[in-house]
């Protein structure tokens, strides 16, 4: 059995694609497509993509969009 979070509190603040796959119940290519299509905001760290917990919750409709400071 996969070790997947059972509550929002168990989700790390920053997730890799591999950590996001079981949370969304989708495959690797689907996560990359969600990031590529800007449905989930991804942050590129070197050659890897990371996704913030807040962005996952926003995608799932659990949180209002955050206002970017700038």
Secondary structure, DSSP 8 states (H G I E B T S, - for coil): -----SSGGGS-SEEEHHHHHHHHT--HHHHHHHHHTTSS--EEETTEEEEEHHHHHHHTTSS-------
